């Protein structure tokens, strides 16, 4: 387990350094480009050369690479990710800080729903008792999981917001909403979350179902299941206590492996719905060519993946007695 | 079945290009917001682009990037997998650390860094970047296969005969990997296409290319869903879905050829 954790930390260091070195390997100067294109889109920026010079000295771009790298690491450690180019007084970190709760809320709920629905369906299908009910569902979910989630967004919005008028088409809350723990506020936020959450669930549940199905097929062959059957335990008890429980453990490890693709997908889904989380912020930042915000989001993605992987690594032994015994 | 669908898609796109003028995808070739009808079979968007022509132009571009990226990814992944599996030791663990790191980082993060920093992104460079992020899966599969092949009798005989290592690798090991190469190739085309369409729908695709993802980007920017212009976003979605389903079916089919013993289990 210690090896695993140190590997995760190595990955963290490598990717954080890649985030610094990759843009600098590519010729061109993003800050100049971003500021110049700002003027070309009609925004009035007086003394553009001076502004560029100020930015360059501020970010130390005239210093040697290693000094820049050191500054970058110090900035990261102190969470100083720069100032937004689009609305200057606001810092990047405050923008990200505002959007994090939205992303975590959405992703957490959606992933848990997708995980439970997919795993249960996969287990039931693998167990093979109600095939007539489970196999069409499996086919549908597998098909959905083969297309990118944000494409489903178009269809969901067209159906639920345009045709039926049930759900809002975009955003994370009504523009006039007053935040607070009132029932209207909570309902409003929940209502806005349904469509993007549905997208994430539909596009990922199939993955869990497929994994769970093959695990259940393996568990079903085990002797202890046959023994339980021989003892005359009830079918549902064998299914839940013996089948699901044992097939579920590897799924937690799978969560770690799938995490990066789930996050990639949900960033696109959020961005489609202009959800106020990281994805929506990202979309806005790309529109406004807000270079530092984009880079800040990338750092945030790397940090959150690392944290979640560490958490999974730490709780895994608590859930699985065999891992606990080995370590 | 996957192959059939795939070839049918290709034929219909390229065939229709003979009868329908693809140049109509230019801005202003139709009146804006034309619903589907006799004049324009799939209507037009808010810029007056003919939608059928857009699809006919966009689909091959999406294909090209997908095939190019998939090919590069497979070549990179397969060679690294071969080397890692065959030589083992430090080389193997080095390659494995690299691939594990790349699997852990959300690929969208690296794609974003690349896309906002490269000016004048071309199709080739886009495909190369994506290939650099997707070689890990072919590498894993190939490595596992090489490990199991390495100690078979016929390889040992070659080695006893004094054949050169590289010779053995490419003349003896490689041909046995062909079915696996085919099925991982299809998958890496698949991942490349997902990544490209995602990036394009954020407006970060290849400059001046009008691919399926770009159509979606503009339909999103102009709020096509809210204004009810379904003929703007539905055709590209259907097209992408059909492509993905055909690729998925192909990979399932190839998988059954590659590992007949496993097909019952998985």
Interface residues (C-beta under 8 A of the other chain):
Chain A: X7 X8 X10 X11 X14 X15 X18 X19 X22 X23 X26 X28 X30 X33 X143 X146 X147 X148 X150 X151 X154 X155 X157 X158 X161 X162 X169 X214 X217 X257 X259 X260 X261 X263 X264 X267 X268 X271 X272 X282 X283 X286 X287 X291 X294 X295 X297 X298 X301 X302 X305 X306 X309
Chain B: X97 X100 X101 X103 X104 X105 X106 X107 X108 X109 X110 X112 X113 X114 X116 X117 X118 X119 X194 X197 X198 X201 X202 X203 X204 X216 X219 X220 X225 X226 X228 X230 X233 X234 X237 X240 X241 X244 X245 X248 X265 X266
